[in-house]
Structure formats: structure tokens, C-alpha cells
Amino acid sequence: MAAPSATITGLHVSGNQILNGAAQPLRLLGVNRSGTEYQCINNNGFFEGPSDAASVQAIAAWHTNAVRVPLNEDCWLAINGAPPAYSGTAYQTAISNYVSLLNQNGLIAILDLHWNAPGSTRSTGQQEMPDADHAPDFWSSVANTFKSNSAVVFDLYNEPHDVSWQCWRDGGLCAQTGSTTYNAAGMQSLVTTVRNTGATNLLMLGGLAYSNDLTQWLAYKPSDPQGNLVASWHVYNFNACSTTTCYDSQIAPVLQQVPLVAGEMGENDCAHGFIDSVMSWLDAHSASYLGWAWDVQDCSGFPALISDYNGTPTNFGVGLRDHLASLAGQQGSITVVSPLTLTPHLVAFGQTLTGQATIQNTGTASATLNEVIIAIRPPGGTNGGGPFNYDFGAQTNITLAPGESRTIQGSLTFTSSDPTGAWYGYLTYAGQDNVYHDQSNVPFALTATPGTFTLYDNAFANGFTDGTFNYSSRNPCDTTLYTSAPCSYAIAYTAFGGINFQTDAGFSTDPYVSLQWNVNPAGQPLRDFSVLFTDTSPNHNVIAQVTLSSRSVKARLGNGWVRVAVPLTQLNPSKIPISSIQLKNATGGNLATIHVDDVKFLTH
């Protein structure tokens, strides 16, 4: 099976947002695929309708990125007389294969415990709460199955109801099935069960009143060592909380603190006016939502989004389909036709960095963007975490006609209060849903003083070629400027998570190398220098800057050579092909010119 797209992997919580592995905000927008909770226990197979690639592609064609898959406790665990043909390994394999198919089509899989029952009672419907008899075993097994797939979300229980908030969190003998009281598994115990498997997946927790009531969700929020809890909210036109007034008073305080997913959303009138208003409210709050449900059923009572599995919408489903298409039109047709360039790639205090990029609406409808901006991050900064005070070139509330382009440009002047070291910038834009689409990082370096440096091709020896470095000039050991040790060579490779260097001692996979450089020892003091590693772009962007100074000397060698150890992951964490190694005088002192020839790369 193909691996999931990087866009939907690495899901984690940051504040009240869901981010992917690239630290990009991500809203879960999609549908529920009902059937896997009831078909198996009724000996009717695994799915209601097809589960092949064509059926999944029909879901994806609605511009979705998530599908919620309800599960049956007995079928997964093969207990309580669940039909052998559709339970245990057979059921688990069917679900696993479907999850893989969803991921291959760019869809996040949300697995929820939908039907369950305590003791020897068969799981033929939903209960007030997950049962302590089987739910921990269910989630331990599910988590172990999918813990290596970060494009899978666990919805711990479908719709808790008719219990207290303390029962919701702590469990105990506090839930009923019929007239029988049973021992409920609280949300805290299920969170702990999942985390004890080593799974770090996002966990969705629905509130009370069939997940429509979130009034005490924050007060009773379980403890999660991963910090990856998401509030799950179900909203239908017949629920108690079904007006914007209620959303503002009861739901907004929750989504201001944690991410919120409307795991189920619908109305029983075969229309879409209600969900239209819900989606608009959730869009304004950057929250997620999934319509119930992608099944060929009754348009009102179920309610069904589709009239066939090719994706033909019902009158109800038209609302979700067209709304998601509208969101895609606002942002999905934007193409970066000229990627961000930042110049110069080495900038000093008092100097100005300039940036420019061009986007184009390559779709057939107008595209509206809330903001387009060039984001700049200092050492230690992150896309989602900032700081944001270095950003420039912002353009807001712009609409691009089909084929129309827009250039984003600006500048930033640095001062001595700004931290030196490796910086980066990136272009990002957000549609009306306020979800930002971060583009590739462009690195540059900030130094205290401009200084000067001279570029030369590296020397080579012992029959090794220097094709990795492309400079037209060559500088053999320049003994007229200073006394130098014999010329060394450095051939760079991208491998093993970092840069490895070929030496006359053979190929190195050591995670550290020694940078060894030479200065004129004739009465001149050793001062700070920087070694710059630049990429293969026309601008020779700096991908790493290592300061070499007397304070970082590990060993002083003969004839003016000095050595310092540097981790390879520090030199090139993103595995960018190196074009050149440059040396510059970082202090501006009156020192002899240092040439690339005079740098040695030694393994430890």
C-alpha cells in the first residue's frame, strides 16, 4: 500500500489548531461513512455499499480530506456471538484495508467506537457510555493496529448521553442499558489505554447529550501526556444547541481553547439551510466538520448525503458538496508560479533583506484570499509558533479572477537587536476559511558585520573528483598570502540523514565531522570566522552557518590549523544538496583571506 500524503500525516494539536507534520494548520472537512457499525453484527458483510477505490474517489471528489468510519466493538473483538465471517481478523483486515485506501486518496481516517454493549450483550446499538468490560480492550487493539499511522484519528465514543460529567470523565457504575446499570469506561481511562500502547494519534472526545453538549468539556477534560485532545461536537437541527446564540455561548469558549471537530452534522428535512448556517459559523471559527452520512438512505430521517455511490447528492447533500467546492474554489486554485526568493542570502546588521513571489489563480472561478504574506522566522522560530513580527509584504482580502496573477514583495531591515544565525522565510496564504498554506522554506543567514569572503573551488586529491562543487576558478594552495598546510579536499554527499564527507581515509558515516581551518599565524590573533554551506540554487542560499572561533576550539593543531566538531544534522538537517562551502571573516578584522582550499573535513 502507498504511504499517506505528507499533507495528512503527523497530525497533532497546537493551541486550538490541528497541524500536520509540516506545522501547517489543517481543518478536517468530510463525511461519515456509516455501515461498518451495523452490517457485520447483522451478518450482512462489512460495508453498506461499495468500499472500492472508485467509491472512495467519489468521496474525495467532493473536496473532502476526512472520512469518519464507525466501528462495532463485538465485530472488532470477535466476542458475544459476532458472525465469524465478519468479525475478528476478517473485520480488522477489512477496516485496515479501507483506512489504507482512504489515506492513498488523501483522506484522513477517523475511527469511532459507535456500537457497543457491556457483558455478554451484543453490540446492536449505541449505549449511554463505552463499557468497561470491552471498550479498553477495543481501544488497546485499535491503537496498536494504527499507532504507526498518524493520518488516523481515534474518536473514543460516538455519543455519550444521560450521564453526569463526572461519569463521562471517570467512569464507574453510572450508565444504563435498558434497566441494567453497567460499569462505564470513562474518557480518562480510554485516553490512558490508548497512550499506554505508544500511540500518539489525535483523540476526539464527544460531549454529553449525544455529543451536542460541551458546556463542561473543558472543566472535565482528561489528562493527555501528548496534549493531542480534540473536542467532538454533534449538531443537528433537532438538538438542544442548534442556534448561533447557543454556539456563541456554549461552543465558542471550547474551540477557543482546543481544536473542535463537528464529527456529525445534519438535518432531518431533506434540505440544507440548517447545515449552511452551521458551516458558515464553523468556517468563521476555523473549526472542522463532517456531514452525516455518505450512504444511500432516506434523505430526511437518516439523513443521507447521496442518492448513489457515485456521489450524486440528495437535496440535503447538495449543501455540503457545494459548500466544500466553494471553499476549494477560494484557495485550491492558487498556484505559486514564481517561488519566493530572498536576497541577499547572507545579510548583516543594518542591511535589508528583500523578498518576492508570484501567485496565480489557475482555476476557472474567482479565488478569494484573506491574506498572502512573506513569513520570516529567526533561529528557533517555527511556522505555527512564530514569532510573527518579522513578516512582511502582506496583502489582505484579495480576489483573483481566473488566470490573474499577483506579486507579493517587501523588505526587512535588520538591527543589532535581532539574533544572528540561520533564519528562513516562506510564502503562505489563507482562504476565507483562514487555513494557511505554507510553501517551502527559503533559508538565509544573519551576521553582525558584513565582512568579505572569497569563493574558490575546493582542491582535490587522490583521484577523487569534485563534481559536487561547480566553480570555474581554482585556487591551489596560496602560499604567497600565508603559510598553509598541504591542500585538502572535500567531496560532499547527501545521505544518511545528513552530509557525509569523502576523505582519504574512506567514506564517513560518522554523525560528526571536524571542521579544520588555517589562518596566517604570523603575529595575527585568531578571530571569529563563519563557514557557510550554500545550496545549488542560482542565489547560492545559505543552508547552514557555523561560527568558528577561539572559544569553540577543540584542539589547536600545528601550523595555524584549528579544529571544531559540528554535528552533521546541524550542517544540513533538510538534506539539501550542497553547492559550495564558503568562509567569511565574521568580525571584519584585518586578517588574511581564507580560501575554501584551506578547510579540512575530518572524521572523529
BABA-783006 format. One record per residue (C-alpha): residue number from 1; x, y, z. Coordinates in pm, whole numbers. Example, Ala and Ser with C-alpha at 12.3 -4.5 7.8 and 13.67 -1.06 7.14 Angstrom:
% residues 2
<1,<1230,-450,780>>;
<2,<1367,-106,714>>;
This chain:
% residues 604
<1,<0,0,0>>;
<2,<118,352,-75>>;
<3,<202,576,217>>;
<4,<-40,856,309>>;
<5,<22,1201,164>>;
<6,<251,1415,379>>;
<7,<-29,1674,395>>;
<8,<-242,1448,619>>;
<9,<32,1287,830>>;
<10,<190,1397,1155>>;
<11,<-142,1530,1287>>;
<12,<-106,1698,1626>>;
<13,<-259,1971,1838>>;
<14,<-108,2317,1876>>;
<15,<-323,2551,2085>>;
<16,<-669,2534,1930>>;
<17,<-548,2416,1589>>;
<18,<-479,2081,1429>>;
<19,<-144,2088,1249>>;
<20,<12,1835,1015>>;
<21,<373,1720,1025>>;
<22,<483,2029,831>>;
<23,<327,2252,1102>>;
<24,<52,2357,861>>;
<25,<-297,2420,1005>>;
<26,<-544,2160,885>>;
<27,<-923,2150,909>>;
<28,<-1097,1813,888>>;
<29,<-1370,1855,626>>;
<30,<-1556,1548,511>>;
<31,<-1827,1289,565>>;
<32,<-1929,994,778>>;
<33,<-1928,655,604>>;
<34,<-2189,464,801>>;
<35,<-2236,87,772>>;
<36,<-1933,-69,936>>;
<37,<-2103,-36,1276>>;
<38,<-2410,-248,1187>>;
<39,<-2350,-461,876>>;
<40,<-2112,-704,1046>>;
<41,<-2320,-773,1357>>;
<42,<-2624,-838,1134>>;
<43,<-2426,-1088,923>>;
<44,<-2457,-865,614>>;
<45,<-2090,-806,535>>;
<46,<-1860,-524,633>>;
<47,<-1985,-217,443>>;
<48,<-2312,-63,336>>;
<49,<-2245,-23,-35>>;
<50,<-1910,-41,-216>>;
<51,<-1574,13,-48>>;
<52,<-1354,9,-358>>;
<53,<-1124,278,-497>>;
<54,<-1396,429,-718>>;
<55,<-1628,478,-420>>;
<56,<-1352,646,-219>>;
<57,<-1258,869,-511>>;
<58,<-1623,978,-531>>;
<59,<-1595,1097,-169>>;
<60,<-1268,1278,-242>>;
<61,<-1429,1448,-543>>;
<62,<-1641,1649,-301>>;
<63,<-1318,1825,-190>>;
<64,<-1309,1631,136>>;
<65,<-1000,1544,338>>;
<66,<-1150,1324,612>>;
<67,<-1387,1027,647>>;
<68,<-1529,907,978>>;
<69,<-1569,529,995>>;
<70,<-1798,398,1275>>;
<71,<-1688,67,1431>>;
<72,<-1856,-217,1617>>;
<73,<-1698,-336,1941>>;
<74,<-1809,-701,1914>>;
<75,<-1706,-731,1548>>;
<76,<-1358,-594,1616>>;
<77,<-1301,-817,1918>>;
<78,<-1493,-1121,1784>>;
<79,<-1700,-1157,2101>>;
<80,<-2061,-1206,2205>>;
<81,<-2154,-1418,1907>>;
<82,<-2045,-1177,1635>>;
<83,<-2066,-1363,1299>>;
<84,<-1724,-1530,1246>>;
<85,<-1713,-1438,876>>;
<86,<-1739,-1068,958>>;
<87,<-1558,-1032,1290>>;
<88,<-1213,-1063,1442>>;
<89,<-928,-1077,1193>>;
<90,<-1166,-1056,895>>;
<91,<-1328,-736,1026>>;
<92,<-996,-582,1132>>;
<93,<-844,-655,791>>;
<94,<-1142,-502,609>>;
<95,<-1117,-184,820>>;
<96,<-737,-164,783>>;
<97,<-760,-201,406>>;
<98,<-1026,70,390>>;
<99,<-814,305,601>>;
<100,<-521,250,364>>;
<101,<-746,324,67>>;
<102,<-869,645,228>>;
<103,<-512,757,303>>;
<104,<-397,681,-51>>;
<105,<-665,920,-175>>;
<106,<-558,1200,58>>;
<107,<-826,1132,320>>;
<108,<-775,1122,696>>;
<109,<-948,826,861>>;
<110,<-1143,890,1182>>;
<111,<-1225,566,1363>>;
<112,<-1500,588,1623>>;
<113,<-1643,338,1871>>;
<114,<-2005,360,1760>>;
<115,<-2190,43,1870>>;
<116,<-2102,-140,2193>>;
<117,<-2257,-320,2488>>;
<118,<-2147,-444,2830>>;
<119,<-2100,-804,2936>>;
<120,<-2248,-1067,2704>>;
<121,<-2495,-827,2545>>;
<122,<-2445,-799,2169>>;
<123,<-2339,-464,2024>>;
<124,<-2654,-388,1826>>;
<125,<-2673,-18,1906>>;
<126,<-2510,268,2091>>;
<127,<-2514,292,2470>>;
<128,<-2501,576,2717>>;
<129,<-2125,528,2757>>;
<130,<-1843,298,2650>>;
<131,<-1844,-15,2865>>;
<132,<-1557,-102,3097>>;
<133,<-1597,-470,3005>>;
<134,<-1477,-437,2646>>;
<135,<-1402,-75,2543>>;
<136,<-1049,-70,2691>>;
<137,<-966,-394,2505>>;
<138,<-1120,-249,2189>>;
<139,<-914,70,2202>>;
<140,<-596,-109,2302>>;
<141,<-629,-328,1993>>;
<142,<-730,-46,1758>>;
<143,<-448,178,1885>>;
<144,<-188,-96,1843>>;
<145,<-313,-155,1489>>;
<146,<-293,209,1378>>;
<147,<-40,374,1609>>;
<148,<219,395,1332>>;
<149,<-25,583,1106>>;
<150,<-53,949,1205>>;
<151,<-323,1003,939>>;
<152,<-567,810,1160>>;
<153,<-772,984,1432>>;
<154,<-941,799,1719>>;
<155,<-1293,917,1820>>;
<156,<-1321,747,2160>>;
<157,<-1700,723,2179>>;
<158,<-1975,828,1943>>;
<159,<-2242,996,2154>>;
<160,<-2231,982,2536>>;
<161,<-2568,1071,2690>>;
<162,<-2782,1064,3005>>;
<163,<-2485,1051,3243>>;
<164,<-2304,1309,3456>>;
<165,<-1986,1484,3353>>;
<166,<-1803,1303,3632>>;
<167,<-1922,970,3489>>;
<168,<-1812,1094,3144>>;
<169,<-1457,1152,3262>>;
<170,<-1409,898,3542>>;
<171,<-1649,616,3455>>;
<172,<-1782,374,3716>>;
<173,<-2116,213,3785>>;
<174,<-2304,508,3635>>;
<175,<-2453,409,3299>>;
<176,<-2752,203,3200>>;
<177,<-2856,-23,2914>>;
<178,<-3227,-76,2939>>;
<179,<-3293,-120,3311>>;
<180,<-2949,-263,3384>>;
<181,<-2675,-46,3532>>;
<182,<-2329,-122,3398>>;
<183,<-1972,-19,3465>>;
<184,<-1878,261,3224>>;
<185,<-1528,328,3096>>;
<186,<-1458,698,3148>>;
<187,<-1281,913,2892>>;
<188,<-972,939,3112>>;
<189,<-931,561,3125>>;
<190,<-968,535,2746>>;
<191,<-714,813,2686>>;
<192,<-473,630,2917>>;
<193,<-542,297,2744>>;
<194,<-456,442,2404>>;
<195,<-144,620,2527>>;
<196,<-19,305,2704>>;
<197,<15,143,2360>>;
<198,<258,415,2250>>;
<199,<2,566,2012>>;
<200,<26,945,1978>>;
<201,<-272,982,1740>>;
<202,<-523,1264,1778>>;
<203,<-808,1171,2013>>;
<204,<-1160,1311,1964>>;
<205,<-1388,1324,2270>>;
<206,<-1760,1388,2223>>;
<207,<-1952,1566,2499>>;
<208,<-2285,1479,2661>>;
<209,<-2640,1489,2520>>;
<210,<-2536,1279,2223>>;
<211,<-2219,1492,2189>>;
<212,<-2424,1812,2150>>;
<213,<-2347,1946,2499>>;
<214,<-1991,2076,2555>>;
<215,<-2068,2306,2847>>;
<216,<-1841,2123,3093>>;
<217,<-1598,1971,2843>>;
<218,<-1311,2199,2944>>;
<219,<-1374,2155,3316>>;
<220,<-1368,1775,3284>>;
<221,<-1109,1749,3010>>;
<222,<-897,1435,3069>>;
<223,<-523,1449,3110>>;
<224,<-325,1353,2799>>;
<225,<57,1333,2811>>;
<226,<64,1401,2436>>;
<227,<-163,1707,2455>>;
<228,<-350,1578,2149>>;
<229,<-714,1601,2256>>;
<230,<-985,1739,2028>>;
<231,<-1342,1830,2125>>;
<232,<-1602,1643,1918>>;
<233,<-1940,1808,1870>>;
<234,<-2253,1670,1701>>;
<235,<-2510,1916,1573>>;
<236,<-2847,1853,1410>>;
<237,<-3143,2084,1364>>;
<238,<-3335,1891,1633>>;
<239,<-3063,1920,1901>>;
<240,<-3092,2145,2205>>;
<241,<-2791,2351,2096>>;
<242,<-2884,2431,1737>>;
<243,<-2876,2811,1711>>;
<244,<-2594,3058,1663>>;
<245,<-2680,3207,2002>>;
<246,<-2608,2869,2162>>;
<247,<-2296,2820,1951>>;
<248,<-2162,3155,2066>>;
<249,<-2230,3089,2434>>;
<250,<-2152,2717,2466>>;
<251,<-1931,2607,2176>>;
<252,<-1711,2911,2109>>;
<253,<-1546,2903,2456>>;
<254,<-1438,2543,2390>>;
<255,<-1293,2599,2045>>;
<256,<-1103,2899,2173>>;
<257,<-903,2656,2389>>;
<258,<-883,2331,2189>>;
<259,<-946,2220,1830>>;
<260,<-1310,2137,1758>>;
<261,<-1447,1888,1507>>;
<262,<-1819,1867,1437>>;
<263,<-1800,1491,1394>>;
<264,<-2162,1472,1281>>;
<265,<-2372,1743,1122>>;
<266,<-2713,1716,958>>;
<267,<-3083,1800,940>>;
<268,<-3398,1590,902>>;
<269,<-3587,1799,645>>;
<270,<-3408,1690,325>>;
<271,<-3282,2048,286>>;
<272,<-2957,2221,370>>;
<273,<-3044,2558,516>>;
<274,<-2951,2447,867>>;
<275,<-2611,2299,783>>;
<276,<-2537,2601,563>>;
<277,<-2557,2821,872>>;
<278,<-2358,2571,1081>>;
<279,<-2078,2553,824>>;
<280,<-2060,2931,795>>;
<281,<-2027,2960,1172>>;
<282,<-1762,2690,1189>>;
<283,<-1573,2846,896>>;
<284,<-1561,3175,1081>>;
<285,<-1407,2994,1378>>;
<286,<-1163,2780,1172>>;
<287,<-1326,2462,1302>>;
<288,<-1375,2124,1131>>;
<289,<-1694,1942,1028>>;
<290,<-1820,1620,871>>;
<291,<-2165,1560,726>>;
<292,<-2378,1259,821>>;
<293,<-2374,1044,615>>;
<294,<-2232,904,288>>;
<295,<-2494,631,246>>;
<296,<-2784,569,11>>;
<297,<-3060,606,267>>;
<298,<-3354,833,344>>;
<299,<-3272,1199,279>>;
<300,<-3454,1321,588>>;
<301,<-3472,1052,857>>;
<302,<-3117,915,819>>;
<303,<-3019,1176,680>>;
<304,<-2830,1070,363>>;
<305,<-2593,1294,171>>;
<306,<-2606,1089,-152>>;
<307,<-2854,908,-373>>;
<308,<-2593,677,-525>>;
<309,<-2233,580,-450>>;
<310,<-2105,775,-749>>;
<311,<-2159,1082,-531>>;
<312,<-2487,1220,-667>>;
<313,<-2608,1443,-382>>;
<314,<-2952,1443,-223>>;
<315,<-3121,1778,-166>>;
<316,<-2956,1771,174>>;
<317,<-2617,1666,39>>;
<318,<-2610,1948,-216>>;
<319,<-2543,2190,69>>;
<320,<-2227,2015,187>>;
<321,<-2099,1937,-163>>;
<322,<-2141,2293,-290>>;
<323,<-2001,2449,25>>;
<324,<-1684,2239,13>>;
<325,<-1650,2317,-357>>;
<326,<-1680,2686,-273>>;
<327,<-1401,2659,-16>>;
<328,<-1183,2476,-268>>;
<329,<-1250,2749,-523>>;
<330,<-1140,3015,-276>>;
<331,<-799,2862,-220>>;
<332,<-745,2537,-409>>;
<333,<-691,2704,-745>>;
<334,<-399,2915,-623>>;
<335,<-65,2819,-778>>;
<336,<273,2967,-683>>;
<337,<415,3040,-1029>>;
<338,<729,3217,-903>>;
<339,<856,3072,-574>>;
<340,<983,3300,-303>>;
<341,<1331,3443,-347>>;
<342,<1514,3617,-64>>;
<343,<1820,3834,-126>>;
<344,<2087,3852,-12>>;
<345,<2126,3507,135>>;
<346,<2379,3647,384>>;
<347,<2265,3970,548>>;
<348,<2423,4177,826>>;
<349,<2302,4432,1080>>;
<350,<2192,4747,903>>;
<351,<2133,4564,577>>;
<352,<1797,4492,412>>;
<353,<1651,4160,309>>;
<354,<1411,4171,13>>;
<355,<1165,3904,-91>>;
<356,<937,3841,-385>>;
<357,<699,3570,-506>>;
<358,<410,3546,-752>>;
<359,<86,3352,-724>>;
<360,<-176,3287,-990>>;
<361,<-536,3172,-991>>;
<362,<-517,2875,-1227>>;
<363,<-882,2777,-1171>>;
<364,<-1193,2859,-1367>>;
<365,<-1361,3063,-1090>>;
<366,<-1254,3364,-887>>;
<367,<-1036,3288,-584>>;
<368,<-1063,3493,-266>>;
<369,<-779,3505,-15>>;
<370,<-787,3656,330>>;
<371,<-412,3709,330>>;
<372,<-92,3645,137>>;
<373,<233,3719,321>>;
<374,<606,3651,329>>;
<375,<673,3500,672>>;
<376,<1019,3531,828>>;
<377,<1139,3318,1119>>;
<378,<1453,3373,1331>>;
<379,<1666,3096,1484>>;
<380,<1440,2882,1699>>;
<381,<1121,3011,1535>>;
<382,<856,2788,1378>>;
<383,<586,2833,1116>>;
<384,<294,2796,1353>>;
<385,<458,2933,1666>>;
<386,<622,3246,1527>>;
<387,<744,3497,1625>>;
<388,<543,3686,1364>>;
<389,<689,4036,1395>>;
<390,<937,3986,1109>>;
<391,<672,3906,845>>;
<392,<640,4146,553>>;
<393,<470,4205,218>>;
<394,<120,4124,344>>;
<395,<-173,4165,107>>;
<396,<-520,4110,252>>;
<397,<-873,4049,121>>;
<398,<-776,4000,-240>>;
<399,<-981,3835,-515>>;
<400,<-809,3694,-823>>;
<401,<-1003,3638,-1143>>;
<402,<-928,3318,-1339>>;
<403,<-578,3350,-1481>>;
<404,<-495,3660,-1276>>;
<405,<-154,3682,-1106>>;
<406,<-38,3876,-803>>;
<407,<321,3952,-696>>;
<408,<396,3969,-326>>;
<409,<706,4161,-230>>;
<410,<858,4351,57>>;
<411,<1168,4406,266>>;
<412,<1304,4389,618>>;
<413,<1598,4580,765>>;
<414,<1786,4411,1048>>;
<415,<1930,4574,1359>>;
<416,<2170,4469,1632>>;
<417,<1874,4358,1845>>;
<418,<1797,4075,1601>>;
<419,<1951,3732,1669>>;
<420,<2231,3618,1440>>;
<421,<2240,3274,1284>>;
<422,<2033,3067,1047>>;
<423,<1695,3222,955>>;
<424,<1434,3121,700>>;
<425,<1137,3265,518>>;
<426,<838,3119,337>>;
<427,<535,3233,140>>;
<428,<197,3149,288>>;
<429,<-164,3229,204>>;
<430,<-506,3172,358>>;
<431,<-851,3145,201>>;
<432,<-1173,3256,362>>;
<433,<-1158,2954,592>>;
<434,<-845,3117,742>>;
<435,<-637,2800,694>>;
<436,<-281,2889,592>>;
<437,<-99,2706,314>>;
<438,<273,2731,389>>;
<439,<513,2696,98>>;
<440,<874,2575,104>>;
<441,<1125,2733,341>>;
<442,<1395,2959,195>>;
<443,<1700,2980,429>>;
<444,<1930,3275,482>>;
<445,<2176,3384,749>>;
<446,<2210,3698,962>>;
<447,<2554,3807,1084>>;
<448,<2669,4101,1290>>;
<449,<2900,4261,1031>>;
<450,<2914,4228,653>>;
<451,<3280,4121,624>>;
<452,<3411,3979,299>>;
<453,<3479,3634,170>>;
<454,<3638,3489,-138>>;
<455,<3495,3188,-320>>;
<456,<3720,2925,-473>>;
<457,<3671,2572,-591>>;
<458,<3789,2314,-344>>;
<459,<4113,2135,-412>>;
<460,<4105,1764,-484>>;
<461,<4349,1480,-448>>;
<462,<4398,1105,-474>>;
<463,<4187,1072,-784>>;
<464,<3860,1193,-633>>;
<465,<3652,1425,-850>>;
<466,<3494,1743,-726>>;
<467,<3182,1737,-941>>;
<468,<2964,1821,-641>>;
<469,<3109,2171,-645>>;
<470,<3073,2384,-955>>;
<471,<3308,2680,-973>>;
<472,<3510,2783,-1276>>;
<473,<3817,2904,-1091>>;
<474,<4060,2703,-891>>;
<475,<4296,2820,-623>>;
<476,<4582,2586,-538>>;
<477,<4749,2637,-204>>;
<478,<4820,3008,-198>>;
<479,<5150,3026,-10>>;
<480,<5206,3387,-113>>;
<481,<4949,3510,138>>;
<482,<5035,3287,428>>;
<483,<5192,2961,521>>;
<484,<4946,2681,459>>;
<485,<4937,2311,531>>;
<486,<4909,2084,226>>;
<487,<4583,2128,36>>;
<488,<4296,1902,137>>;
<489,<3976,1812,-43>>;
<490,<3612,1772,48>>;
<491,<3354,1585,-160>>;
<492,<3001,1628,-19>>;
<493,<2722,1372,-34>>;
<494,<2356,1375,69>>;
<495,<2297,1055,263>>;
<496,<2215,900,597>>;
<497,<2018,1198,724>>;
<498,<2296,1450,675>>;
<499,<2608,1537,482>>;
<500,<2890,1284,475>>;
<501,<3236,1371,356>>;
<502,<3477,1166,148>>;
<503,<3827,1173,289>>;
<504,<4143,989,205>>;
<505,<4055,761,496>>;
<506,<3741,645,316>>;
<507,<3369,715,325>>;
<508,<3241,851,655>>;
<509,<2903,789,815>>;
<510,<3013,942,1143>>;
<511,<2741,1176,1277>>;
<512,<3008,1436,1350>>;
<513,<3280,1587,1136>>;
<514,<3562,1818,1229>>;
<515,<3592,2149,1053>>;
<516,<3960,2236,1039>>;
<517,<4079,2568,905>>;
<518,<4400,2764,869>>;
<519,<4482,3129,925>>;
<520,<4802,3326,889>>;
<521,<4980,3262,1218>>;
<522,<5237,3538,1164>>;
<523,<5160,3750,1465>>;
<524,<4786,3788,1388>>;
<525,<4534,3691,1655>>;
<526,<4274,3424,1585>>;
<527,<3929,3576,1548>>;
<528,<3579,3454,1466>>;
<529,<3507,3315,1124>>;
<530,<3193,3169,968>>;
<531,<3175,2867,741>>;
<532,<2874,2895,511>>;
<533,<2720,2596,336>>;
<534,<2523,2707,30>>;
<535,<2274,2520,-186>>;
<536,<2270,2464,-561>>;
<537,<2023,2744,-643>>;
<538,<2133,3041,-858>>;
<539,<2131,3255,-544>>;
<540,<2353,3010,-352>>;
<541,<2124,3031,-49>>;
<542,<2287,2960,284>>;
<543,<2158,2636,435>>;
<544,<2390,2638,734>>;
<545,<2629,2878,902>>;
<546,<2880,2754,1156>>;
<547,<3082,3007,1353>>;
<548,<3440,2905,1414>>;
<549,<3607,3090,1697>>;
<550,<3877,3055,1952>>;
<551,<3605,2992,2208>>;
<552,<3491,2679,2025>>;
<553,<3829,2529,1956>>;
<554,<3851,2163,2047>>;
<555,<4219,2123,1957>>;
<556,<4483,2353,1817>>;
<557,<4695,2183,1555>>;
<558,<5030,2277,1414>>;
<559,<5095,2548,1159>>;
<560,<4791,2757,1244>>;
<561,<4530,2485,1198>>;
<562,<4234,2489,1437>>;
<563,<3956,2231,1464>>;
<564,<3596,2230,1590>>;
<565,<3340,1946,1594>>;
<566,<2998,2009,1436>>;
<567,<2704,1766,1413>>;
<568,<2604,1679,1056>>;
<569,<2240,1737,1143>>;
<570,<2328,2094,1231>>;
<571,<2501,2145,899>>;
<572,<2220,2020,677>>;
<573,<1908,1894,855>>;
<574,<1694,1908,539>>;
<575,<1940,1713,321>>;
<576,<1974,1993,66>>;
<577,<2246,1932,-195>>;
<578,<2548,2144,-115>>;
<579,<2693,2356,-391>>;
<580,<2973,2532,-210>>;
<581,<3150,2588,116>>;
<582,<3242,2949,182>>;
<583,<3446,3115,453>>;
<584,<3399,3471,565>>;
<585,<3557,3695,822>>;
<586,<3275,3736,1072>>;
<587,<3448,4009,1270>>;
<588,<3567,4232,990>>;
<589,<3917,4217,1126>>;
<590,<4227,4270,912>>;
<591,<4301,3904,854>>;
<592,<4437,3724,554>>;
<593,<4182,3594,305>>;
<594,<4076,3240,380>>;
<595,<4016,3008,88>>;
<596,<3799,2700,67>>;
<597,<4115,2508,-6>>;
<598,<4218,2568,349>>;
<599,<3927,2382,508>>;
<600,<3959,2019,601>>;
<601,<3674,1782,686>>;
<602,<3793,1512,921>>;
<603,<3602,1227,1079>>;
<604,<3637,1171,1452>>;
